Amino acid sequence: MAEGTYPSARFTSLTTYDVKGSPLDSLPDKGITPTSGSKNPFTEAHAGTNPAQHRYRVTVQTGVKAGSGNNTLAAATNSATSAAGFLALRIYVPAKASDPTGGAPLPTLSVHHHNGRVSNYATCPKAGSPHGTSGPLATFVRQLVKTNAPPGGFEGCGKSTPSAPGFAVPNKAGGLFPNPYNKYLCTPISYKSGRIAVIRGKAPTFPNTREGQSVLTKTQLRYWSLCENQWQLPYPSSSCAADYQTTLEKNGRYTYVVSTPQDRPANATTGNKVTWISWGPTNVNGILLWRNMLPADEFHNAVQNVKHGQDPASVMGDYYPTITYCTKAQFAKSGPDACPAS
């Protein structure tokens, strides 16, 4: 059983995984019912700001079906994975960048045995401890990804290649502890000195909670981002720009430049309505991930609406991210219009 506090953040969820990193069941913030006397700030406009009144209790249990609701998550079964697995708490865009838990204490965990005995687990320390990103648990999870992720990277991004990039739905991405509320487009890219990648498209609307906007604001997506990852297991992220970190033109369109610092054009700046993303290591191909989370029912141009075998550009329209290679000199001389998508 997990007892916790809704964070002050854009999004949170609890997800169970088997030992191979495949999701079993999940509850998003809006699907977690508060305990008696509390309110869920992700569903109630007047939930207040007192964390003591934002409490929830979720049960992780074997023998239940995924998606059964009632604040219950299905756990691994003995036959599937020897009853081992993971429970992941996600928090996106906490209200304060310096507080990754969104002003809430980490959930407390307890095991309720069939004989009525209750075993309580000590709350894990925060990042920077042995349980942080460089500790044994993180190392263990990274090794699981290397062991269980699909061979050959994401097994391709449609028909895209590093020499001819183009965003497509990943052919397969299991075993990577995915967030069930995200859907992705991806494209591989390859480094060449003096060359940059230029990505353009129309930005979906989102609740800009960093600027004080309510998470309940009616928008097209809850969250979106573009990340540059290394195209080798376990696909570490080199650099990202979330929706609220992306500079937009007056018409709501974005331009990203992905390059090394030395290849960054002087006009690839926020003042010129360009968002720069660092390439990261150049001795390995990169993979760009375009992420969409929780689209509104009436927003039909999200990645989630792309069916198997469909061309995502035909579904997403102006919201489809185009990509082209360009030289630093071309961009520096004439800006993004000098680098039209092929």
N, C-alpha and C positions, 0 to 999 in steps of 0.2 A: 504494500500500500504506500502511495506517495501523497504526502500532505504538504501543500505549498501555497504560495501567494502569487496571484497574477502580477506579472511585472509591469512597470510603466515602460511600454515599448510598442513598436509597430505590430509585432507578431510574436506568438509563442505557441509551442505545441509539445506534446509528449508522444513518443513513438517507440514501439517495441521492434526489435530486430532479432533474427536468428544469428547464430555464430558466424555465418558467412556474409553478414552485412546486408541481407535482404529484409525489407520491411514486413512485419507481421500485422501490425495494427497501429492506428494513430488517432489522436484527438487534437484538433486545432483549438486555439483559444476560445473561439465562439461556440465550440461544441463541448466545453467543460462546464458543467453545472456547479455553481458556487455552493458552499456549505450553508446551512441555515444561519440567517443573520448577516450573510455576506452578499455582495453583488459582483457581477462579472463586468468589468469596465470595457470589455470587448463586445458586449451586447447591450449595455444599458448606458444611456447618455448621462444619467444623473447618478452614477455609481460613487461619486465622491473621490477623495484623494487619500483616504486613510487606509494604508495597507492592511491593517487589522480587520477591515471589513471587505477584503478582497481575497478570501480564503477558498481553497478547493481541496477535495479529497478524491484521488483516483485509485482504483484497484486494478492490479495486474494479476491476471488469473489464467491458469491453464483450463482447458476443457470448455472454453467459450468461443463463439464465432467472432471473427474480426468484423468490426462495424456494428457490434451489438449495442453500442452506446451505453447509456446509464452510467457514465463515468467509469467504464470498465474497458480495459485493454486486454486483448488476447496475448498470451505468452507462448513461448515455445513449448512443444509437447515432447514427452520422452522419446517417442518414436522418431520425431523429426531431428532433434538436435540435442538429445540427452538433457533436456530441460534447461540448457544454458542459453544465454542470449544477452541482449543489451536493452536498456531503457534510456532513451536520449531526450534531454530537455533542450529545446531550441529557443533562442531569444534573438529576434532581429531588430536592429535599430533601437537600442535602449534610449530612453529620453535624454540621458546624459551619456556622452561618449566615454566618459571616464568610469562609468559604472556598468560593466557588462551584464550584470544580473538585473538591471532595470529597477534598482531600488528595492528589490525583494530578496529575502533570504533564500538560499537554495532549499528545495523540498527535503523534508525528512522522510526516511524510508524505514518501513517495518515489515516483517514477515509474520503473517498470522497462520499458525499451524493448525492442522485438523483437530488436535487435542485441546485447542484453546490457548496454547502458549503463544506469546508474542515476543519476537526477537527484534530489537531496535538496532539500526545501523547508525554509526556516527556519520554526520554530514561531511562530505568530502571537502577538503580545503579548496580554495579558489586557485585559479591559474597562478603559476609561479611556484607552486608546491610540488612534491613528488607526483601529484596527480595532475599536474599542468601539462602544457603542450610538449615539454621535453621529458616528462616523467615516464615511468614504466607502463602506465595504462595507455597513454597516447602512442608509445612505441609499439605496444601489443596490437592496438587497433590498426596502425599503419601496416604492420606485417600481415594482419588479416586481409586488408585490402589487396596487398600485393599477391597474396595466396589465392584469393577468391574472385578478384575482378576479372572481367572478360579478357582473354588474350588479345594482343594486338590493339591495345588502347581501348577506345570505345567501340571497337569493331567498325570504325568508320563513321563519318558524318555524311550520310547519303552517299553521293558520288564525289564529294569534294575531296581534293587532294591539297597538300601543302603548296604545290605550284599553281593550282587553280582553285582558290578558296571560294566557298559559298556556303551560307548558313543552311543547315538541314537538321532534321530530327536525328539524334543518335541512333545508329542501327541497334545498339544494345548497350546498356549501362548498368547491369545488375552487379551486386556485390560491392557497391560503393557507398553504403549507408545513405541512400538518397532521401531527400525530404519529399514525402508524398504529395505535398501541396505545390511543388515546383514542377514545371515542365521546361525543357531546354531545347535550344537550337545550338549547334556546335559547328565549328569549322577549324581544320588544322591550318597553321601558317608556318612559314619557314623564314628564317633570318637571312638577310643579305645586307652587307654593309651599304649604307646610304639609302636603303629602302625602308618605307614605312607602310603600315596598313591603315586604311581610312574606312571607317564604318559610319554609315549615315542612315537615318530613318526618322519616323515620327514617334514621339515619346507618348506612351500611354499615361493617363493621369493616375495619380497616387495620393494617398493622404500623407502630406509632409509633416509628420509628427515632430520633427526637429525644429520646425517653425511654428509649433503650437497648434497645428491642425489636428482635429480629432480623428482617431482611427476609424470612427463610424462615418466619416465623411463619404458621400457617395462618389466613388471613383471607378476607373476601369480596371485597375489592378490594385492589389494590396501592396505589392512590391515588385520591382524589377531591377536588374543589374546586368553589367557586362564584366566578365572576368577573363583574364589571361592566365592560363594554367600551363604547366609543363606537360607535354604529351608523353609521359612515361609514368609508370606506377610509382607512388600512389596518386599521381596527378596533382602535385602541390600547386597552390595558387601563387602566382607571382605578383599580381596587382589586380585591383577591382575598382569599379566606380558604380556605386549604387545610384538609384534614381535621384535621391536628394543631393548627390554629389556631382550630378551631370548638368552641365551648362546647356541651356536651351535657347534657341532663337525665338523671336517674337511669334513665329508661326508654329511653335511647339516642336520643332525638329532639333535633332542633336547631330553633332559630328564628333567622333572619337578619332584620335590618332594614337596608334600603338607603335612604339619605337623604343630604341635604347636612348638613354639620356643624350649621348653624343649625336644621335641622328634626329633628335627632336627639333623640328623647325621652330624658328624664333616666333612665328605667329601661331603656333599651336598652344594657345593660352585661353584662359577663361574670358579675358577681355575681348578676344576675337571669337567668342562663342564656340570654343573648341575644348573638349575634355581630353587630357593626355593620360594614357595608360602605359606604364613601364613594361617593356618587353620581357624583362627577366633574363634568365640564362640564355645565351645564344648558341650553346653547344648541343641543344636539343630542340626539336620542333615544338612550337606552342600549339595550344588549342584554346580557342575563344569560346566561351560559354555565355549565351544570351538566356537569361533566366526570367520566367514569368511566374508570379504566384497569385493564387486565388482570384481569378477574373470574375467580374460581375456577370450575372446571368445574361445581361443584355449586350455585353462586350463580346463580339463574335470574331475579333481579330487577334485573339490571344493564341499562344502556342498550343494551349490545351484544346483548341478547336481543330487542330490539324490532325486529320485521320490518317491511318496507316496507308502509305503509298501516295498521299497527296503532296503536291508541291506547296511548301509552306508560304511561298510568296503569293500564291493564288488565294490563300485563305486570309493572310494577314494584311494584304494590301499595303498601304502606306506605312503600316507598323512593322513591316518586315525589314530587318536590318541588312542593308547591302554592304558589300566589302570589296575593296580593290586595293592592289598594290600601287604605290606611287613613289617617286623619288623625293628625298628631302628638298632638293633644289626646286622641283616643280611646285611643291606645296608652299615653300617659302616665298616663291615669286608671285603666285596667283591664288593661293588659298585652296580650299577643298574643291572648288569648281574646276580646278585644273586636274582633278583626279576623279573623273566620272566612273561610276560602276559599270563594268562590262556586261 
